[in-house]
Amino acid sequence: MNSSRLPGKVLKTINGRPLISLHLDRLSRARSVDKVIVASSNSSSNRNLITYLEDGNVPYFEGSESDVLSRFYQTALAFGAQANDLIIRVTSDCPLICADLINQLVSYYQSSDCDYARIDTNSYPRGFDAEIFTMQMLEEANNQAKTDHQREHVTPFFYQQNSQYKTSAMVNTQGDESNFRLCVDEAEDFQLMSKLVEAFPSNYLKVQYRDIINYLEKHPELTQINQHIQQH
């Protein structure tokens, strides 16, 4: 909620629905996922978000604002994660995140000889980001990660230089589509997201990755809205 570039962004509404609602509903359609939990912070700026989650009976945990790695670990602990359970990390500024890609990532991970896998954002657009690893790895990272960067961004401990873990990325088989930007970090991102959700009025909760990309390719003027933004 305390985003400096777009304050309160997860509760900003499109067609009367907060972005966090769209995000959670789309995630809940991933058949490979047993539970979706919001790992929020204990900052007072998140009070409205917590009230919204409680009113909707959405599972959540409040942890450190700055030590996000600790927050993720404590969230997993609070909900009973065991050593071999798989943890999928996504970020709440991706309201069009796709269940079909999450399912593909889980299958990719389970069939690969790796400890950590992610959706490759060098070939997929920002906005469909996801990472997967085990609870045991999350505990090891929480106990061993030392730098501010590792603790703020949760997973760098897994893929840093000389890491003990085998890492892999699920590459887009359709080619490089990373020129599209579908996360919400700036006002222009929200403008594009509003137009996309409104473009699928009857099935915006179910619309899949390929449908979104096809629509953007047919309407190149939409991609101009936020094309100038550089990823932070």
Beta strands, then each sheet from edge to edge (+ up, - down):
strand 1: 13-14
strand 2: 17-18
strand 3: 38-41
strand 4: 60-63
strand 5: 86-89
strand 6: 116-119
strand 7: 131-134
strand 8: 167-170
sheet 1: 1+ 2-
sheet 2: 3+ 4+
sheet 3: 5+ 7- 6+ 8+
end
